[in-house]
Amino acid sequence: MNQSGKRKARILVVDDEADIRGLLKEILSEEGYEVDVAANAAQARASRARQIPDLVLLDIWMPDVDGITLLREWSAAAADGCPVVMMSGHGTVETAVEATRLGAFDFVEKPLSLDEIAAATGLSRRQIERLFKRHLNCVPKRYYLQMRLRRARELLLQTSMPIIDITTACGFQSPPHFSRCYRAQFGCPPSAERQSRPRKPGAQLEQTVPPGV
C-alpha cells in the first residue's frame, strides 16, 4: 500500500542478467512500484504463484527454459491475463511474431533504450535520467555502454562466439566501434583479450551462446 492507501502496482522482472534485473528494480521501485525479480523460469513461476503481478518484463534467452516457452506455458493456462513485455538481445521477426501470437503485450530489444523503458513502465525520460544520476551517478547512455562491455567481455572469455557476433549481440554498430569502446574501457582490443584468456590443456570452450545475450 502507498500513503494514499492504494495498492502498489507489482512488476515481475525475469532476466538472467543481474545488471538488467538490478537496474530495472532500482528504477521501478523508486517510482513506487512493487518489484520482484527472477533469474530463470523456475524463479518466475514461483514468484507468479505467490502473487500475480500487474506486468511481467520477460527476457527471451534464459538458461534451462527460454522466455517464449514460459510465455506459451502462461498463455495456455490463461488464468490471470497479466500483460507480458518480451525483451531480447538478438530477437528475430519470427520470434516477435510468435511472442505476439502467444499474447505478449509488447516486444523490445536489448539493450533497452530510454524510450523503451519509459514506454514499458509509464515513466518519462527525464524521470529515468534523474534516477540514474541519483543512484548510479552516471548518465543512462554511459551506464548501458559499461554494461554492454562487461557482457561482451564475459562472452570473449567464456565462449568461442565470433567477435563479429558478440559485436551484434551486445548492441554495437560495427566491429571497429566495438573495438574502440572495448579498448577505452579495458585497455586492449577484443582480439587481444580473447588471446590472453587462460586455457586448460585439451579443454574446449563452450560453443553455444550463453543465455541472456
C-alpha positions as CSV (number, residue, x, y, z in Angstrom):
1,M,0.0,0.0,0.0
2,N,1.2,3.6,-0.6
3,Q,0.4,6.6,1.5
4,S,-3.0,7.1,-0.1
5,G,-4.0,3.6,0.8
6,K,-3.9,2.3,-2.8
7,R,-2.2,-1.0,-3.6
8,K,1.1,-0.6,-5.4
9,A,1.3,-2.0,-8.9
10,R,3.5,-5.1,-8.9
11,I,6.0,-5.8,-11.7
12,L,7.9,-9.0,-12.2
13,V,11.3,-8.7,-14.0
14,V,12.5,-12.0,-15.4
15,D,16.1,-11.8,-16.8
16,D,19.2,-13.9,-16.3
17,E,21.4,-10.8,-16.4
18,A,21.9,-9.4,-12.9
19,D,22.7,-5.9,-14.2
20,I,19.3,-5.8,-16.0
21,R,17.4,-7.1,-13.0
22,G,19.1,-4.7,-10.6
23,L,18.7,-1.7,-12.9
24,L,15.0,-2.2,-13.6
25,K,14.3,-2.9,-9.9
26,E,16.1,0.3,-8.9
27,I,14.2,2.5,-11.3
28,L,10.8,0.9,-10.8
29,S,11.0,0.7,-7.0
30,E,12.0,4.4,-6.9
31,E,8.8,5.3,-8.8
32,G,6.6,3.5,-6.3
33,Y,6.2,0.1,-7.9
34,E,6.5,-3.2,-6.0
35,V,9.1,-5.1,-7.9
36,D,10.0,-8.8,-7.8
37,V,12.9,-10.3,-9.8
38,A,13.7,-13.7,-11.2
39,A,16.8,-15.1,-12.8
40,N,15.2,-18.1,-14.5
41,A,11.9,-19.7,-15.3
42,A,11.7,-21.6,-12.0
43,Q,12.0,-18.4,-10.0
44,A,9.5,-16.7,-12.3
45,R,7.0,-19.5,-11.8
46,A,7.4,-19.4,-8.0
47,S,7.0,-15.6,-7.9
48,R,3.9,-15.7,-10.0
49,A,2.5,-18.5,-7.9
50,R,3.0,-16.4,-4.7
51,Q,1.3,-13.3,-6.2
52,I,0.0,-12.4,-9.6
53,P,1.9,-9.4,-11.0
54,D,0.3,-6.5,-12.9
55,L,3.1,-6.6,-15.5
56,V,5.9,-9.0,-16.4
57,L,9.1,-8.0,-18.2
58,L,10.3,-11.3,-19.6
59,D,13.7,-12.0,-21.2
60,I,13.6,-14.4,-24.1
61,W,17.1,-16.0,-23.8
62,M,17.4,-17.6,-20.4
63,P,19.1,-20.8,-19.1
64,D,17.0,-24.0,-18.9
65,V,13.7,-22.6,-20.1
66,D,13.5,-19.7,-22.6
67,G,11.1,-16.9,-22.4
68,I,8.9,-18.0,-25.3
69,T,8.4,-21.4,-23.7
70,L,7.5,-19.7,-20.5
71,L,5.1,-17.3,-22.2
72,R,3.5,-20.3,-24.0
73,E,3.0,-22.0,-20.7
74,W,1.4,-19.0,-19.2
75,S,-0.7,-18.4,-22.3
76,A,-2.0,-22.0,-22.2
77,A,-3.1,-21.5,-18.6
78,A,-4.9,-18.3,-19.4
79,A,-5.6,-17.8,-15.8
80,D,-4.8,-14.2,-14.9
81,G,-4.5,-12.1,-18.1
82,C,-1.3,-10.4,-16.8
83,P,0.3,-8.4,-19.6
84,V,3.8,-9.6,-20.6
85,V,6.5,-7.4,-22.3
86,M,9.2,-9.6,-24.0
87,M,12.8,-8.5,-24.0
88,S,15.6,-9.8,-26.3
89,G,19.2,-9.1,-27.1
90,H,19.0,-10.5,-30.6
91,G,15.4,-11.2,-31.4
92,T,14.1,-12.1,-34.9
93,V,10.9,-11.1,-36.7
94,E,9.8,-14.7,-36.3
95,T,10.3,-14.6,-32.5
96,A,8.5,-11.3,-32.2
97,V,5.6,-12.7,-34.3
98,E,5.4,-15.8,-32.1
99,A,5.5,-13.8,-28.9
100,T,2.7,-11.6,-30.2
101,R,0.7,-14.7,-31.2
102,L,1.1,-16.1,-27.7
103,G,-0.3,-12.9,-26.2
104,A,2.7,-10.7,-25.5
105,F,1.7,-7.1,-24.9
106,D,4.9,-5.7,-26.5
107,F,8.4,-6.8,-27.7
108,V,11.5,-4.7,-27.1
109,E,15.2,-5.3,-27.9
110,K,18.1,-5.1,-25.5
111,P,20.0,-3.0,-24.7
112,L,16.8,-1.2,-23.7
113,S,16.6,2.4,-24.8
114,L,15.3,5.1,-22.5
115,D,12.2,5.4,-24.7
116,E,11.5,1.6,-24.4
117,I,11.9,1.7,-20.6
118,A,9.6,4.7,-20.4
119,A,7.0,3.1,-22.6
120,A,7.0,-0.1,-20.6
121,T,6.9,1.5,-17.2
122,G,5.0,4.7,-17.7
123,L,7.9,6.9,-16.7
124,S,9.3,9.9,-18.6
125,R,12.8,10.1,-20.0
126,R,13.6,12.9,-17.5
127,Q,12.4,10.8,-14.6
128,I,14.7,7.9,-15.7
129,E,17.6,10.2,-16.2
130,R,17.2,11.7,-12.7
131,L,17.1,8.2,-11.2
132,F,20.3,7.1,-13.0
133,K,22.1,10.3,-11.7
134,R,20.8,9.8,-8.2
135,H,21.5,6.1,-7.7
136,L,24.3,5.4,-10.2
137,N,26.0,8.8,-10.5
138,C,26.0,8.2,-14.3
139,V,24.0,9.1,-17.3
140,P,22.0,6.2,-18.8
141,K,24.0,6.1,-22.1
142,R,27.3,5.7,-20.2
143,Y,25.8,3.1,-17.8
144,Y,24.5,1.0,-20.7
145,L,27.8,1.2,-22.5
146,Q,29.6,-0.2,-19.5
147,M,27.0,-2.9,-19.0
148,R,27.3,-4.0,-22.7
149,L,31.1,-4.0,-22.5
150,R,31.0,-6.2,-19.3
151,R,28.7,-8.6,-21.1
152,A,30.9,-8.6,-24.2
153,R,34.0,-9.4,-22.0
154,E,32.2,-12.4,-20.5
155,L,31.4,-13.7,-24.0
156,L,35.0,-13.2,-25.1
157,L,36.5,-15.0,-22.1
158,Q,33.9,-17.8,-21.6
159,T,32.8,-18.7,-25.2
160,S,34.1,-19.2,-28.7
161,M,31.4,-17.0,-30.1
162,P,32.9,-15.0,-33.1
163,I,33.8,-11.4,-32.2
164,I,31.5,-10.1,-35.0
165,D,28.6,-11.9,-33.4
166,I,29.5,-10.5,-30.0
167,T,29.5,-7.1,-31.6
168,T,25.9,-7.5,-32.8
169,A,24.7,-9.3,-29.7
170,C,25.9,-6.6,-27.4
171,G,24.4,-3.8,-29.4
172,F,27.5,-2.2,-31.1
173,Q,27.2,-0.6,-34.5
174,S,30.3,-2.3,-36.1
175,P,33.4,-4.2,-35.1
176,P,35.6,-1.1,-35.3
177,H,33.1,0.8,-33.0
178,F,33.1,-2.2,-30.6
179,S,36.9,-2.4,-30.6
180,R,37.3,1.3,-29.8
181,C,34.9,1.2,-26.9
182,Y,36.4,-2.0,-25.6
183,R,39.9,-0.6,-25.7
184,A,38.9,2.6,-23.9
185,Q,37.2,0.5,-21.1
186,F,39.7,-2.3,-20.7
187,G,42.9,-1.1,-22.2
188,C,43.1,-3.7,-25.0
189,P,41.1,-4.7,-28.1
190,P,38.7,-7.6,-28.0
191,S,41.1,-9.8,-30.1
192,A,43.9,-9.4,-27.6
193,E,41.5,-10.1,-24.7
194,R,40.5,-13.3,-26.3
195,Q,44.0,-14.4,-27.0
196,S,45.0,-13.8,-23.4
197,R,42.4,-16.0,-21.8
198,P,43.7,-19.0,-19.8
199,R,43.2,-22.4,-21.4
200,K,43.5,-25.8,-19.8
201,P,45.3,-28.4,-21.9
202,G,42.8,-30.1,-24.2
203,A,39.9,-28.1,-22.9
204,Q,37.2,-27.0,-25.4
205,L,35.4,-23.7,-25.0
206,E,31.6,-23.5,-24.8
207,Q,30.3,-23.5,-28.4
208,T,26.9,-22.2,-27.8
209,V,25.9,-18.6,-26.9
210,P,25.2,-18.3,-23.1
211,P,21.5,-17.4,-22.3
212,G,20.7,-13.7,-21.8
213,V,22.8,-12.2,-24.7
